[in-house]
Amino acid sequence: MPVYRLPEEPFFPDPALAEPNGLLAVGGDLSPSRLLSAYALGIFPWFGEGDPLLWWSLDPRLVIRPEWFHLPRSLAKTLRQGRFVFTFDCAFAQVMEGCAVTPRGGEGGDGEGEGHGTWITDSMKEAYQGLHELGHAHSVEAWSEGPDGAPLLAGGMYGVALGGCFFGESMFYRQPDASKAALATLMARLAHEGFLLLDCQQVTAHMQRFGGRALPRRRFQRLLDQALEIPIPHGRWR
């Protein structure tokens, strides 16, 4: 199958035309209009430093609907202990930077720092900061108390929200359970706000432990279309 070179306009080919590994297109830019067009079709950018801009539509696709979310007992205990304080959109740039320097699997290889940070290039940081300022990209932060009583960013995650779909991009932690607790907090918010699904993109055992299910691309696209019809306004999360 061919890989499509994108024109200057924010246009994408049908995601069903992607290669078996999910690669669909190359080129274009990371402008807000192109990024939002991509996410609305279930397409996302993923490339390394020095590589061309690559666009992907994976099959299968891992998603978590709020009613599927599984909260492990150990994590529920952590949340009850009140080890972390959670905020939204208070440290977006710091969360992206934390994800950028966190290796896949984090300490001990437990998957908590899911997503190797080398693909979060300076251009990606700038692009998603732009989406954040437009109210489309969001972060959830887990804070702990430092030795001097000042808050420390213990972990978090970020992603893009369109309609009733949240596209999770990456997560990181500096203290055990911090990113997992941030995920649980995000899922609670998504359920409360009426979101239909969290898109986890890649199939990983880590996210499957939280109720993630691998769906064929066609079924994912149908769910995404339903989610985009949910009239959840964009804007900064408080």
JODAPE-V520284 format. One record per run of one state. SS is the DSSP state (H for helix, E for strand, L for the rest). FROM is the first residue (numbers start at 0). LEN is the number of residues. If there is no record, write none. Layout:
ss: (SS/SS)
from: (FROM/FROM)
len: (LEN/LEN)
This chain:
ss: (L/E/L/H/L/E/L/H/L/E/L/E/L/E/L/H/L/H/L/E/L/H/L/H/L/H/L/H/L/E/L/E/L/E/L/H/L/E/L/H/L/E/L/H/L)
from: (0/3/5/14/17/22/26/31/40/43/45/53/56/60/64/65/68/72/81/84/88/91/100/106/109/116/119/121/133/136/145/150/162/164/173/177/193/196/201/204/208/212/215/216/228)
len: (3/2/9/3/5/4/5/9/3/2/8/3/4/4/1/3/4/9/3/4/3/9/6/3/7/3/2/12/3/9/5/12/2/9/4/16/3/5/3/4/4/3/1/12/10)
